[in-house]
C-alpha cells in the first residue's frame, strides 16, 4: 500500500503533521533558542522533545554520550595561528639575514607547523576524526530515540534522524554569503598547500638564486593574510538559532510518527523510529555514538535496520537524496538511497541524487558505523545564505519544502514496510 492510500484525506492529514513540525520548530526557537553542542540549550531542547513525544511514541529513550564539542572546529584557529607563525618564520629564513643555522631552524619549524596544519585539515575536517578532542573540555549530550512499534514480530526497522544542536556562526557567510565564504576557503586552503610547496622548495638548492628566493618570499607574504583572515571564520560568541539546520530535520522525523499515531496506522513487521541526534555540528558526535552503541546489536538481532538522515528542509529546488557524503569520500547505501528516491517519486517528487561536497551529514557517520543509510535534504549547496548564520530563523521556514520532506519520509516508511530493500522498485 502506498502512503497516499493510507487515509481518505491523506493530503490534509499530512498537512496537519507538517503544521505540527513547523509549530514545534517555532516553539523551540522561541522558548529555548540556540542549542550549542553539549551545552544547556541543547539539553533543554532534548528534554522538551522527550516530553513532547512521550504520549505519541510507544517509548522515548535518552542515550547519553560524552564529547569535547569545541574540538571539532577549533582546527581552524589552530591552523590559522600555526600558519601565521610558519609564514613569518619562512619569510625571515628566506631573507638570509639570520645566519645558516638560525635560518635552517626557522625553516624546520615552519615546515613542521605547515605539516601539522595540513594533518589537522585532513583528519578533523575531511575525515571527522577526534584528533584534538583530548585538548578540550568534556561535555555530556544525548540522542533522543522515539520508537513506534510493529503490531507483530519486528522484522525491519527504519529510522528517520535529524540533529538537535545548532552551529556557531560562520562569520564570512553572514557577511558576504556563499561568494565570500568560497573565497575565504579557497584562499585559506590554497595558501596552506602553497606554503607546503614553499617549505619543500626552501630545503632545496633553488633558493640560492636571488630571483627564486625573492619569488618565494613574495609568495609567502601574499599567503600570510589568508591565515589572519581564517581566525575570524567561526564566531564563537554567537550560536545560531538553527531553525532550518536542523530543527526541520528533527521535527519532520517526529511528524512521521505523529502521522502514524494520529491516523491509527501501524505496520505489522516494521518498527518506525524518529531520532534526534546530539552534537552533529561538533563533528557528527551523536551519530558516531549511536552507531558505536548499536551497529553490532543491529547486526546480531536479525532485524534489518536502515537510517534516513534528514537535514535542512528549506530550499525546494535543491531537494535531493544524498548517496555520497563527507565531502564525497563516503558512499552511502545504494539500496536505501534508491528506495528513498523511489518513494519520493511515488509521493510526486522527481528528485535527483546528490553529494555532500563540503562537510558531512549524520548519514556518513551511520554508514561508517555499518548501519545502512542515506540522507534527505533540501539546501542550496553554495551554501545558502542562512547556513550557519544568524539568518537561520523560524521566519524563513518553507512550508512547501517541509511538506514535501514529510510526504517523502512517510512514503519511504510505507515502501520499506511493503517491499523492503531491493535494487529496483
C-alpha positions as CSV (number, residue, x, y, z in Angstrom):
1,X,0.0,0.0,0.0
2,X,1.2,3.5,-0.9
3,X,1.1,6.1,1.8
4,X,-1.4,8.1,-0.2
5,X,-3.8,5.2,0.2
6,X,-3.4,5.0,4.0
7,X,-6.1,7.7,4.6
8,X,-9.0,9.0,2.6
9,X,-7.9,12.6,3.5
10,X,-4.2,11.9,3.1
11,X,-3.1,15.4,1.9
12,X,-4.9,17.2,4.7
13,X,-3.6,14.8,7.3
14,X,0.0,15.2,6.0
15,X,-0.6,19.0,6.1
16,X,-1.6,18.6,9.8
17,X,1.6,16.7,10.5
18,X,3.7,19.3,8.7
19,X,2.0,22.0,10.7
20,X,2.8,20.0,13.8
21,X,6.5,20.0,12.8
22,X,6.6,23.7,11.9
23,X,4.8,24.7,15.1
24,X,7.3,22.7,17.2
25,X,10.3,24.3,15.3
26,X,8.9,27.7,16.1
27,X,8.3,26.8,19.8
28,X,11.8,25.5,20.4
29,X,13.3,28.6,18.8
30,X,11.1,30.9,20.8
31,X,11.2,29.2,24.2
32,X,14.7,27.6,24.1
33,X,16.7,29.4,21.4
34,X,20.2,28.4,20.1
35,X,21.4,25.0,21.0
36,X,25.2,24.8,21.1
37,X,26.5,21.2,21.1
38,X,26.7,19.7,24.5
39,X,25.5,22.8,26.3
40,X,22.4,23.8,28.2
41,X,20.3,24.9,25.2
42,X,20.7,21.5,23.5
43,X,19.8,19.7,26.7
44,X,16.7,21.8,27.2
45,X,15.6,21.1,23.7
46,X,16.2,17.3,24.2
47,X,14.2,17.5,27.5
48,X,11.4,19.2,25.6
49,X,11.4,16.7,22.8
50,X,11.3,13.8,25.3
51,X,8.2,15.3,27.0
52,X,6.5,16.1,23.6
53,X,7.0,12.6,22.2
54,X,6.2,10.5,25.2
55,X,2.4,10.4,24.6
56,X,2.9,10.0,20.8
57,X,5.7,7.3,20.6
58,X,5.5,3.9,22.2
59,X,8.7,4.6,24.0
60,X,11.2,7.5,24.3
61,X,14.8,6.8,25.3
62,X,17.7,9.0,26.1
63,X,21.1,7.6,25.3
64,X,23.9,9.7,26.8
65,X,27.3,10.1,25.4
66,X,30.3,12.3,26.1
67,X,32.2,14.6,23.8
68,X,34.5,17.6,23.5
69,X,32.3,20.0,21.5
70,X,34.8,22.8,20.9
71,X,37.4,20.4,19.5
72,X,35.9,19.9,16.0
73,X,36.0,23.4,14.5
74,X,39.0,24.6,16.6
75,X,41.3,23.2,14.0
76,X,40.5,26.4,12.0
77,X,42.0,28.9,14.5
78,X,44.8,26.5,15.4
79,X,45.7,26.2,11.8
80,X,45.5,30.0,11.4
81,X,47.8,30.7,14.3
82,X,50.2,28.0,13.3
83,X,50.4,29.2,9.7
84,X,50.9,32.8,10.7
85,X,54.0,31.7,12.8
86,X,55.1,29.4,10.0
87,X,54.8,32.2,7.3
88,X,56.7,34.7,9.3
89,X,59.5,32.3,10.1
90,X,59.7,31.2,6.5
91,X,60.0,34.8,5.3
92,X,62.7,35.5,7.9
93,X,64.6,32.4,6.9
94,X,64.5,33.2,3.2
95,X,65.9,36.7,3.7
96,X,69.2,35.1,4.7
97,X,69.9,37.7,7.4
98,X,70.0,35.3,10.4
99,X,72.8,33.0,9.5
100,X,72.7,29.5,8.2
101,X,71.9,27.7,11.5
102,X,69.1,30.0,12.6
103,X,67.6,30.2,9.1
104,X,67.6,26.4,8.9
105,X,65.9,26.2,12.3
106,X,63.2,28.7,11.2
107,X,62.6,26.7,8.0
108,X,62.3,23.4,10.1
109,X,59.8,25.0,12.5
110,X,57.8,26.4,9.6
111,X,57.7,23.1,7.8
112,X,56.6,21.2,10.9
113,X,53.8,23.8,11.6
114,X,52.7,23.5,8.0
115,X,52.6,19.7,8.1
116,X,50.6,19.7,11.3
117,X,48.2,22.2,9.9
118,X,47.6,20.0,6.8
119,X,47.1,17.0,9.0
120,X,44.5,18.8,11.1
121,X,42.6,19.9,8.0
122,X,42.5,16.3,6.7
123,X,41.9,14.5,9.9
124,X,39.5,16.8,11.6
125,X,37.5,18.2,8.7
126,X,37.8,15.7,5.8
127,X,37.5,12.5,7.8
128,X,35.9,13.8,11.1
129,X,38.3,12.1,13.4
130,X,38.8,13.0,17.0
131,X,42.4,14.1,17.0
132,X,42.0,17.3,19.0
133,X,39.4,16.1,21.5
134,X,41.6,15.5,24.5
135,X,42.7,19.1,24.4
136,X,39.2,20.5,25.1
137,X,36.6,20.3,27.9
138,X,34.3,17.3,28.1
139,X,30.5,17.7,27.9
140,X,27.5,15.4,28.0
141,X,24.9,15.1,25.4
142,X,22.3,12.5,24.3
143,X,20.4,11.0,21.4
144,X,16.6,11.1,21.8
145,X,15.1,7.9,20.3
146,X,11.4,7.7,19.8
147,X,10.0,4.2,18.8
148,X,6.8,3.3,17.2
149,X,6.5,-0.5,17.4
150,X,5.1,-3.1,15.0
151,X,2.0,-4.9,15.8
152,X,3.6,-8.3,15.3
153,X,7.2,-9.6,15.3
154,X,9.6,-6.9,14.3
155,X,11.5,-7.9,11.2
156,X,12.6,-4.5,9.9
157,X,13.3,-1.1,11.4
158,X,13.5,2.3,9.7
159,X,15.0,5.3,11.5
160,X,14.5,8.9,10.5
161,X,17.1,11.1,12.1
162,X,17.7,14.9,12.4
163,X,20.2,16.7,14.7
164,X,19.1,18.8,17.6
165,X,22.1,21.1,18.0
166,X,22.8,24.3,16.1
167,X,26.2,25.7,14.9
168,X,28.4,28.6,15.9
169,X,28.1,31.3,13.3
170,X,30.3,31.2,10.2
171,X,31.2,34.9,10.1
172,X,32.1,35.2,6.4
173,X,28.8,33.5,5.3
174,X,27.0,36.0,7.4
175,X,28.9,39.0,6.0
176,X,29.1,38.0,2.3
177,X,27.2,34.8,1.6
178,X,28.5,31.9,-0.4
179,X,30.8,34.0,-2.6
180,X,32.8,35.4,0.4
181,X,32.8,32.1,2.1
182,X,34.1,30.3,-1.0
183,X,36.8,32.9,-1.5
184,X,37.9,32.5,2.2
185,X,38.0,28.7,1.9
186,X,39.9,28.7,-1.4
187,X,42.3,31.4,-0.3
188,X,42.9,29.6,3.0
189,X,43.3,26.1,1.8
190,X,45.2,27.2,-1.3
191,X,47.6,29.2,0.8
192,X,48.1,26.2,3.1
193,X,49.0,23.9,0.2
194,X,51.3,26.6,-1.4
195,X,53.0,27.1,1.9
196,X,53.9,23.4,1.9
197,X,55.3,23.9,-1.6
198,X,57.4,26.9,-0.5
199,X,58.6,24.9,2.5
200,X,59.7,22.0,0.3
201,X,61.5,24.3,-2.1
202,X,63.2,26.1,0.7
203,X,65.2,23.0,1.6
204,X,66.5,22.6,-2.0
205,X,69.3,24.4,-3.8
206,X,66.8,26.7,-5.6
207,X,66.7,29.5,-3.0
208,X,70.5,30.1,-3.7
209,X,69.2,32.1,-6.6
210,X,68.2,35.6,-5.5
211,X,65.3,35.6,-8.0
212,X,63.9,32.3,-6.7
213,X,64.3,33.5,-3.1
214,X,62.5,36.7,-3.8
215,X,59.7,34.9,-5.5
216,X,59.3,32.6,-2.5
217,X,59.3,35.5,-0.1
218,X,56.7,37.4,-2.1
219,X,54.6,34.2,-2.4
220,X,54.7,33.5,1.3
221,X,53.9,37.2,2.0
222,X,50.8,37.0,-0.3
223,X,49.6,33.9,1.6
224,X,50.1,35.3,5.1
225,X,46.8,37.4,5.1
226,X,44.8,34.2,4.4
227,X,45.8,32.8,7.7
228,X,44.9,36.0,9.5
229,X,41.5,36.0,7.8
230,X,40.6,32.5,8.8
231,X,40.9,33.4,12.5
232,X,37.5,35.0,12.2
233,X,36.0,32.1,10.3
234,X,33.9,30.9,13.3
235,X,32.2,33.4,15.6
236,X,32.5,31.6,18.9
237,X,30.4,34.3,20.6
238,X,27.3,33.6,18.6
239,X,25.5,30.2,18.3
240,X,22.8,30.5,15.6
241,X,19.1,29.7,16.0
242,X,19.3,26.7,13.6
243,X,15.5,26.7,12.8
244,X,16.2,25.1,9.4
245,X,19.5,23.5,10.2
246,X,18.3,21.3,11.7
247,X,15.1,21.6,13.6
248,X,13.3,20.9,10.3
249,X,15.0,17.5,10.2
250,X,14.2,16.8,13.8
251,X,10.5,17.6,13.7
252,X,9.9,16.3,10.2
253,X,11.2,13.0,11.6
254,X,8.9,13.2,14.6
255,X,6.0,14.1,12.2
256,X,6.2,10.7,10.6
257,X,5.4,9.0,13.9
258,X,2.8,11.7,14.7
259,X,1.1,10.9,11.4
260,X,1.0,7.2,12.0
261,X,-0.1,7.6,15.6
262,X,-3.0,10.1,15.0
263,X,-4.3,8.2,12.0
264,X,-4.2,4.8,13.7
265,X,-1.7,3.3,11.3
266,X,0.8,0.7,12.5
267,X,2.9,-1.7,10.4
268,X,2.8,-5.4,11.2
269,X,6.5,-6.2,11.0
270,X,8.2,-2.8,10.7
271,X,9.3,-0.6,13.5
272,X,9.4,3.1,12.8
273,X,11.9,5.3,14.8
274,X,12.3,9.0,14.9
275,X,15.6,10.2,16.4
276,X,17.1,13.5,17.3
277,X,20.9,13.1,17.4
278,X,23.1,15.4,19.5
279,X,26.1,17.3,18.5
280,X,26.2,16.9,14.7
281,X,27.7,20.3,14.5
282,X,30.6,19.1,16.7
283,X,31.7,16.5,14.2
284,X,28.8,14.1,14.0
285,X,29.4,13.0,17.6
286,X,25.9,11.9,18.3
287,X,25.6,9.8,15.2
288,X,29.0,8.3,15.8
289,X,28.0,7.4,19.4
290,X,24.7,5.8,18.2
291,X,26.5,3.7,15.5
292,X,29.1,2.6,18.0
293,X,26.4,1.6,20.5
294,X,24.1,-0.2,18.1
295,X,25.8,-1.4,14.9
296,X,26.7,-4.8,16.4
297,X,23.4,-5.1,18.1
298,X,21.5,-4.5,14.9
299,X,23.7,-7.0,13.0
300,X,23.1,-9.7,15.6
301,X,19.4,-9.3,16.4
302,X,18.3,-10.2,12.9
303,X,16.2,-7.1,12.4
304,X,17.2,-5.2,9.2
305,X,17.8,-1.6,10.2
306,X,18.2,1.4,7.9
307,X,18.5,5.1,8.5
308,X,17.4,8.1,6.5
309,X,19.2,11.2,7.9
310,X,17.2,14.3,7.4
311,X,19.0,17.6,7.3
312,X,17.7,21.1,6.4
313,X,14.4,21.1,4.6
314,X,14.2,24.6,3.2
315,X,15.2,25.1,-0.5
316,X,12.7,23.1,-2.5
317,X,14.6,23.4,-5.8
318,X,17.6,21.6,-4.1
319,X,15.6,18.7,-2.6
320,X,17.5,15.5,-3.1
321,X,18.5,12.1,-1.9
322,X,22.2,12.1,-0.9
323,X,24.1,9.0,-1.8
324,X,27.6,10.4,-1.2
325,X,28.7,12.2,1.9
326,X,31.6,13.6,3.8
327,X,33.0,15.8,1.0
328,X,32.2,13.0,-1.4
329,X,34.5,10.5,0.4
330,X,31.8,8.2,1.8
331,X,29.4,6.3,-0.4
332,X,26.0,5.9,1.3
333,X,23.9,2.8,0.9
334,X,22.8,2.3,-2.7
335,X,19.6,0.4,-1.9
336,X,18.5,2.8,0.9
337,X,19.2,5.8,-1.4
338,X,17.3,4.1,-4.3
339,X,14.3,3.3,-2.1
340,X,14.1,6.9,-0.8
341,X,14.3,8.3,-4.3
342,X,11.7,5.9,-5.5
343,X,9.4,6.8,-2.5
344,X,9.9,10.5,-3.4
345,X,8.6,9.7,-7.0
346,X,5.6,7.9,-5.5
347,X,4.9,11.0,-3.4
348,X,5.0,13.1,-6.6
349,X,8.6,14.4,-6.4
350,X,11.2,13.6,-9.1
351,X,14.3,14.5,-7.2
352,X,18.0,13.8,-8.0
353,X,20.8,12.0,-6.2
354,X,23.2,14.5,-4.6
355,X,26.5,14.6,-2.9
356,X,27.6,16.4,0.2
357,X,30.5,18.2,-1.5
358,X,31.7,20.2,1.5
359,X,31.3,18.9,5.1
360,X,29.1,16.0,6.1
361,X,25.8,14.8,7.5
362,X,25.0,12.3,10.1
363,X,24.4,9.7,7.4
364,X,28.1,9.4,6.8
365,X,28.7,8.5,10.5
366,X,25.9,6.0,10.4
367,X,27.2,4.4,7.2
368,X,30.8,4.3,8.5
369,X,29.3,2.6,11.6
370,X,27.9,-0.1,9.4
371,X,24.3,1.0,9.6
372,X,22.9,1.3,6.0
373,X,22.0,4.9,5.4
374,X,21.2,7.7,3.1
375,X,20.4,11.4,3.6
376,X,17.4,13.6,2.5
377,X,18.0,17.3,2.4
378,X,16.9,20.5,0.6
379,X,19.5,23.2,0.9
380,X,21.4,25.3,-1.6
381,X,24.9,23.7,-1.6
382,X,26.6,27.0,-2.4
383,X,25.8,27.1,0.6
384,X,22.6,29.0,1.4
385,X,22.9,32.5,2.9
386,X,21.2,31.3,6.2
387,X,23.6,28.3,6.6
388,X,25.4,28.6,9.9
389,X,24.4,32.3,10.3
390,X,22.0,34.3,12.5
391,X,19.6,34.4,9.5
392,X,18.6,30.8,10.1
393,X,15.3,31.8,11.8
394,X,11.8,30.4,12.0
395,X,10.6,33.3,9.9
396,X,12.2,31.8,6.8
397,X,10.7,28.3,7.2
398,X,9.3,27.0,3.9
399,X,6.0,25.1,4.2
400,X,6.2,23.6,0.7
401,X,9.6,22.1,1.3
402,X,8.7,20.8,4.8
403,X,5.6,19.2,3.5
404,X,7.5,17.5,0.6
405,X,10.0,16.2,3.1
406,X,7.3,14.8,5.4
407,X,5.5,13.2,2.5
408,X,8.7,11.6,1.2
409,X,9.5,10.2,4.6
410,X,6.1,8.8,5.2
411,X,6.1,7.2,1.7
412,X,9.6,5.8,2.4
413,X,8.3,4.1,5.5
414,X,5.3,2.6,3.6
415,X,7.5,1.4,0.7
416,X,10.1,-0.1,3.1
417,X,7.4,-2.0,5.0
418,X,5.8,-3.3,1.9
419,X,8.8,-4.2,-0.3
420,X,11.9,-3.9,1.9
421,X,15.3,-3.1,0.3
422,X,16.0,-4.0,-3.3
423,X,17.8,-2.6,-6.3
424,X,14.7,-1.5,-8.3
425,X,11.2,-0.5,-7.4
